Amino acid sequence: MSSETLKIEISWPASLTVPAGATINAQLWAGNASAGYSLIGDLDASAAADSSPAILEIPYSQEDLKSHDGKTTWDYFHTSPYLAHDNKRLNNGYAEKISIADAKANGWKINLR
């Protein structure tokens, strides 16, 4: 089973105060255009939020893109990235999605609100 890595570039507004030691976090889901159904990985992926943009790298396999019964192959990634510091969220996480084909071809850039 081959493994790939999804890189998500996440930016946030300069007006958002991000203290030293903060992280950018997200769970990655695979699903269809309207909902995410399969969690990829067990926990939140995270990276240091030293400067904007930050890059999250999340490994996945083709098996992660299939439904639990194996009959459906999902065609979208879903996530809700957020900044955190001292176990507190610094921003509201909003649901984001992208087609898997677009993410592979062009990468994924998300701007936090």
C-alpha atoms as an extended CHARMM CRD file, in Angstrom:
* protein
*
       113  EXT
         1         1  MET       CA              0.0000000000        0.0000000000        0.0000000000  PROA      1               0.0000000000
         2         2  SER       CA              1.6090000000        3.2570000000       -1.1080000000  PROA      2               0.0000000000
         3         3  SER       CA              1.6190000000        6.2840000000        1.1210000000  PROA      3               0.0000000000
         4         4  GLU       CA              1.2900000000        9.9100000000        0.0880000000  PROA      4               0.0000000000
         5         5  THR       CA              1.5220000000       13.1430000000        2.0420000000  PROA      5               0.0000000000
         6         6  LEU       CA             -1.0030000000       15.9480000000        1.8480000000  PROA      6               0.0000000000
         7         7  LYS       CA              0.5650000000       19.3350000000        2.4930000000  PROA      7               0.0000000000
         8         8  ILE       CA             -1.8150000000       22.0440000000        3.6650000000  PROA      8               0.0000000000
         9         9  GLU       CA             -0.5490000000       25.6210000000        3.7100000000  PROA      9               0.0000000000
        10        10  ILE       CA             -2.4720000000       27.5200000000        6.3710000000  PROA      10              0.0000000000
        11        11  SER       CA             -2.3690000000       31.3250000000        6.7050000000  PROA      11              0.0000000000
        12        12  TRP       CA             -3.9570000000       33.5750000000        9.2720000000  PROA      12              0.0000000000
        13        13  PRO       CA             -4.5990000000       37.3200000000        9.4410000000  PROA      13              0.0000000000
        14        14  ALA       CA             -1.8550000000       39.5690000000       10.8060000000  PROA      14              0.0000000000
        15        15  SER       CA             -4.4840000000       40.9770000000       13.1940000000  PROA      15              0.0000000000
        16        16  LEU       CA             -4.6640000000       37.6070000000       14.9920000000  PROA      16              0.0000000000
        17        17  THR       CA             -2.2330000000       37.5230000000       17.9240000000  PROA      17              0.0000000000
        18        18  VAL       CA             -0.3850000000       34.2070000000       17.9050000000  PROA      18              0.0000000000
        19        19  PRO       CA              1.8370000000       33.7010000000       20.9790000000  PROA      19              0.0000000000
        20        20  ALA       CA              5.1750000000       31.9090000000       20.8810000000  PROA      20              0.0000000000
        21        21  GLY       CA              4.6880000000       28.1750000000       21.1950000000  PROA      21              0.0000000000
        22        22  ALA       CA              1.3180000000       28.1220000000       19.4020000000  PROA      22              0.0000000000
        23        23  THR       CA              0.4780000000       25.3350000000       16.9690000000  PROA      23              0.0000000000
        24        24  ILE       CA             -1.7170000000       24.9180000000       13.9300000000  PROA      24              0.0000000000
        25        25  ASN       CA             -3.8960000000       21.7990000000       14.2360000000  PROA      25              0.0000000000
        26        26  ALA       CA             -6.3750000000       19.8780000000       12.1110000000  PROA      26              0.0000000000
        27        27  GLN       CA             -8.0070000000       16.5220000000       11.6290000000  PROA      27              0.0000000000
        28        28  LEU       CA             -8.2210000000       15.2940000000        8.0590000000  PROA      28              0.0000000000
        29        29  TRP       CA            -11.3340000000       13.5220000000        6.8070000000  PROA      29              0.0000000000
        30        30  ALA       CA            -12.1550000000       11.9390000000        3.4540000000  PROA      30              0.0000000000
        31        31  GLY       CA            -15.7050000000       12.0870000000        2.1610000000  PROA      31              0.0000000000
        32        32  ASN       CA            -17.9380000000       13.4130000000       -0.5660000000  PROA      32              0.0000000000
        33        33  ALA       CA            -18.8060000000       17.0060000000       -1.5280000000  PROA      33              0.0000000000
        34        34  SER       CA            -21.1810000000       17.4840000000        1.4090000000  PROA      34              0.0000000000
        35        35  ALA       CA            -19.6440000000       15.5510000000        4.3210000000  PROA      35              0.0000000000
        36        36  GLY       CA            -16.5160000000       13.8630000000        5.6470000000  PROA      36              0.0000000000
        37        37  TYR       CA            -16.9300000000       10.2270000000        6.5850000000  PROA      37              0.0000000000
        38        38  SER       CA            -13.5170000000        8.6490000000        7.2360000000  PROA      38              0.0000000000
        39        39  LEU       CA            -10.9810000000       10.1270000000        9.6290000000  PROA      39              0.0000000000
        40        40  ILE       CA             -7.4380000000        9.9040000000        8.2890000000  PROA      40              0.0000000000
        41        41  GLY       CA             -5.0500000000        9.2630000000       11.1780000000  PROA      41              0.0000000000
        42        42  ASP       CA             -5.9340000000        9.0040000000       14.8560000000  PROA      42              0.0000000000
        43        43  LEU       CA             -5.3170000000       12.4680000000       16.2560000000  PROA      43              0.0000000000
        44        44  ASP       CA             -4.9710000000       16.0570000000       15.1870000000  PROA      44              0.0000000000
        45        45  ALA       CA             -2.0250000000       16.7520000000       12.9380000000  PROA      45              0.0000000000
        46        46  SER       CA             -0.0600000000       19.7370000000       14.2000000000  PROA      46              0.0000000000
        47        47  ALA       CA              2.8400000000       21.9950000000       13.3200000000  PROA      47              0.0000000000
        48        48  ALA       CA              4.4780000000       24.9990000000       14.9360000000  PROA      48              0.0000000000
        49        49  ALA       CA              2.6960000000       28.2550000000       14.1640000000  PROA      49              0.0000000000
        50        50  ASP       CA              5.8470000000       30.3640000000       14.2610000000  PROA      50              0.0000000000
        51        51  SER       CA              4.8170000000       32.3950000000       11.2070000000  PROA      51              0.0000000000
        52        52  SER       CA              2.0530000000       32.5780000000        8.6520000000  PROA      52              0.0000000000
        53        53  PRO       CA              1.7250000000       30.5310000000        6.5560000000  PROA      53              0.0000000000
        54        54  ALA       CA              2.4660000000       27.2510000000        8.3440000000  PROA      54              0.0000000000
        55        55  ILE       CA              2.5440000000       23.8630000000        6.6330000000  PROA      55              0.0000000000
        56        56  LEU       CA              0.7280000000       20.7920000000        7.9340000000  PROA      56              0.0000000000
        57        57  GLU       CA              1.8600000000       17.4870000000        6.4490000000  PROA      57              0.0000000000
        58        58  ILE       CA             -0.5500000000       14.5850000000        6.8200000000  PROA      58              0.0000000000
        59        59  PRO       CA              0.3250000000       11.1190000000        5.4880000000  PROA      59              0.0000000000
        60        60  TYR       CA             -2.4420000000        9.0120000000        3.9570000000  PROA      60              0.0000000000
        61        61  SER       CA             -2.8580000000        5.9370000000        1.7720000000  PROA      61              0.0000000000
        62        62  GLN       CA             -5.3210000000        5.0110000000       -0.9370000000  PROA      62              0.0000000000
        63        63  GLU       CA             -7.0790000000        2.7990000000        1.6260000000  PROA      63              0.0000000000
        64        64  ASP       CA             -7.8210000000        5.9410000000        3.6610000000  PROA      64              0.0000000000
        65        65  LEU       CA             -9.8190000000        7.2510000000        0.6980000000  PROA      65              0.0000000000
        66        66  LYS       CA            -12.2740000000        4.3400000000        0.7550000000  PROA      66              0.0000000000
        67        67  SER       CA            -15.4100000000        3.8990000000        2.8260000000  PROA      67              0.0000000000
        68        68  HSD       CA            -15.3170000000        1.4420000000        5.7090000000  PROA      68              0.0000000000
        69        69  ASP       CA            -17.1380000000       -1.1650000000        3.6120000000  PROA      69              0.0000000000
        70        70  GLY       CA            -14.6950000000       -0.5870000000        0.7310000000  PROA      70              0.0000000000
        71        71  LYS       CA            -17.4810000000        0.0420000000       -1.8040000000  PROA      71              0.0000000000
        72        72  THR       CA            -17.0960000000        3.8120000000       -2.1420000000  PROA      72              0.0000000000
        73        73  THR       CA            -13.9870000000        5.8240000000       -2.9040000000  PROA      73              0.0000000000
        74        74  TRP       CA            -14.1850000000        9.2990000000       -1.4110000000  PROA      74              0.0000000000
        75        75  ASP       CA            -13.3600000000       12.2610000000       -3.6270000000  PROA      75              0.0000000000
        76        76  TYR       CA            -12.9600000000       15.1580000000       -1.1460000000  PROA      76              0.0000000000
        77        77  PHE       CA            -10.7290000000       16.0540000000        1.7850000000  PROA      77              0.0000000000
        78        78  HSD       CA            -12.3960000000       17.9030000000        4.6920000000  PROA      78              0.0000000000
        79        79  THR       CA            -10.7620000000       19.7000000000        7.6260000000  PROA      79              0.0000000000
        80        80  SER       CA            -11.3170000000       22.4840000000       10.1850000000  PROA      80              0.0000000000
        81        81  PRO       CA             -7.8860000000       23.8910000000       11.0450000000  PROA      81              0.0000000000
        82        82  TYR       CA             -7.3410000000       25.9610000000       14.1760000000  PROA      82              0.0000000000
        83        83  LEU       CA             -4.5680000000       27.7050000000       16.0640000000  PROA      83              0.0000000000
        84        84  ALA       CA             -3.9870000000       26.6350000000       19.6710000000  PROA      84              0.0000000000
        85        85  HSD       CA             -1.8860000000       27.6780000000       22.6340000000  PROA      85              0.0000000000
        86        86  ASP       CA             -1.9270000000       26.2930000000       26.1870000000  PROA      86              0.0000000000
        87        87  ASN       CA             -4.8300000000       23.9630000000       25.2690000000  PROA      87              0.0000000000
        88        88  LYS       CA             -6.9830000000       26.8920000000       24.1090000000  PROA      88              0.0000000000
        89        89  ARG       CA             -8.1730000000       27.5980000000       20.5980000000  PROA      89              0.0000000000
        90        90  LEU       CA             -7.1770000000       30.9960000000       19.2620000000  PROA      90              0.0000000000
        91        91  ASN       CA             -9.6650000000       31.0760000000       16.3810000000  PROA      91              0.0000000000
        92        92  ASN       CA            -12.9280000000       29.4800000000       15.3190000000  PROA      92              0.0000000000
        93        93  GLY       CA            -12.3590000000       26.4940000000       13.0570000000  PROA      93              0.0000000000
        94        94  TYR       CA            -14.4200000000       26.5880000000        9.8900000000  PROA      94              0.0000000000
        95        95  ALA       CA            -15.0250000000       23.5400000000        7.7240000000  PROA      95              0.0000000000
        96        96  GLU       CA            -12.9530000000       23.5290000000        4.5550000000  PROA      96              0.0000000000
        97        97  LYS       CA            -13.0230000000       21.0460000000        1.7140000000  PROA      97              0.0000000000
        98        98  ILE       CA            -11.1970000000       20.4030000000       -1.5310000000  PROA      98              0.0000000000
        99        99  SER       CA            -11.4290000000       17.6910000000       -4.1340000000  PROA      99              0.0000000000
       100       100  ILE       CA             -8.6780000000       15.1320000000       -3.7300000000  PROA      100             0.0000000000
       101       101  ALA       CA             -7.7390000000       15.5770000000       -7.3960000000  PROA      101             0.0000000000
       102       102  ASP       CA             -7.3080000000       19.3580000000       -6.9100000000  PROA      102             0.0000000000
       103       103  ALA       CA             -5.3040000000       18.8750000000       -3.7160000000  PROA      103             0.0000000000
       104       104  LYS       CA             -2.9350000000       16.4710000000       -5.4720000000  PROA      104             0.0000000000
       105       105  ALA       CA             -2.5650000000       18.6880000000       -8.5390000000  PROA      105             0.0000000000
       106       106  ASN       CA             -2.3680000000       22.1260000000       -6.9390000000  PROA      106             0.0000000000
       107       107  GLY       CA             -1.8160000000       21.6830000000       -3.2100000000  PROA      107             0.0000000000
       108       108  TRP       CA             -4.1920000000       23.0390000000       -0.5840000000  PROA      108             0.0000000000
       109       109  LYS       CA             -4.0390000000       26.5910000000        0.7650000000  PROA      109             0.0000000000
       110       110  ILE       CA             -6.3890000000       27.6480000000        3.5300000000  PROA      110             0.0000000000
       111       111  ASN       CA             -6.8080000000       31.1540000000        4.9420000000  PROA      111             0.0000000000
       112       112  LEU       CA             -8.1210000000       31.2190000000        8.4840000000  PROA      112             0.0000000000
       113       113  ARG       CA            -10.7970000000       33.8050000000        9.2160000000  PROA      113             0.0000000000
